[in-house]
Amino acid sequence: MAVNSASESVAEKTLAELIQLLWGSEIRDDVFQRWNQGFVFSEDEPTALLQHDGGPCAVIAPVQAFLLKNLLFSTASNENWRQITGPERDRVLVQSMADILQLVSPNMGPIIVVYSSGLLSSADCVVPQEGPASGSQVPDGLSQARETKDASEMPSISRRTSSEPGTQDLSSSPKRQRFSHESFHLKLRCINCCKDSKGLCVEIQKYLHVFCGDHGVLQFLYSILLTKGLEQVKREMADLGEALIDPTHGHGSQSLINLLITGKAVPHVWDNEMEISGLKLQGINCKSNIGFLTLLEHFRYCEVGWHLKNPIYPIWLLGSETHLTILFSQDKTLVGEESTEQFARRMFGGFDKEGRGFITVDSLEPLMKLLNLVSVPEYVKIVAQKLDPEQLGVITLNSFLEEFYANEKHRQETVQTFTVYHYNGLPRSSPNNKVQYAEANCAIMEMPEVQMISDFSQIKSCLLTKWPTIELTWKNDLIPSLN
């Protein structure tokens, strides 16, 4: 999607296509209202974003993940990252939003979409003629906004207070006005931005109060889709019959989640390309800044690939059946380069789909070929006899690693310990309805021959898909919820 000049409006067709792509053929009012919120922070955890209702976690959680990345790993990172407030917190939020906009379309100038009513003066906006707002009529389109006031005139979210006329404390207030989706779409404006990060951040800062007000999350989502380009989003999605937001329940699709954390709207979580029944289906082709783990893998509904399990930064979105939360750590060794022994484990797992810890003897030769081991039939037969002396027809993971990777395996037998934090933006899912980071001490143990699992919590089950021997001790024994 392109805006031809600063004075031209975006075509009516573009808005209709955007609505169809995002919401489907009909926008349910209850679903739309659940997405009616801005980026607001918890009063109990100053750097944690709040989520008021189910649905917008598909946008809020990725923004929170990038915010944590910038808090913990930027050159200007602060040891007191949990206490940052005011203009400094605004700066990190702005940078995180800019990161995502640049991620989805690195070669195009980003586009910002804002809702104009009551936020930009009549001198700042080109306001279109409004038609009837009844029924499901598609709005006339987006119009191009002119230059806005200097950034210094736009209050940051930390400076807006309830004492100012007509404003509220946007950093924590759950109060939201109710809008019809027709009225919302009629008053959207579109602004072209600079390609470079600094210029984009200046532009986002001008409109930060808009993104932190009613519909701010939706305005940012529309900005992402128009920046990416609707046709490009469609090309990357496999099923064009599926809307990015579930029209019944309001949850974001996997395509939407992948778009915000990888820049690609592919609907799958495996590595690279997979061929199924003659169809080539695209997954994740490289490591991203933010990773992804899901409880659905524990239930064998899917298998997350190595790229999403091993992101650049130790920050992972955690997916349950209906919600997204975040696990993160300050320990970058958790996402270091894969060792040869870890690679062998992963390749072994490709032949052990059930995760039983063994493969059939017939799988030994192709596995050895995959690992670039000597795989002539005579040698494979000798190895099979050695690793399966009782001729049971199976090769265990431990015996295979001991045979070919013993030196590296013994070097890694020390217990790895680290601290993790968990974020859940829903107050109703948090202890005492307070959104705060949960903290846990973790240990990754050596793989035993037989593993006994005593913790059956959802979060433990989810994390076992990446760390099969992880043990967690949550502070104050408060196990966080994935829902």
Disulfide bonds with the S-S distance in Angstrom:
none
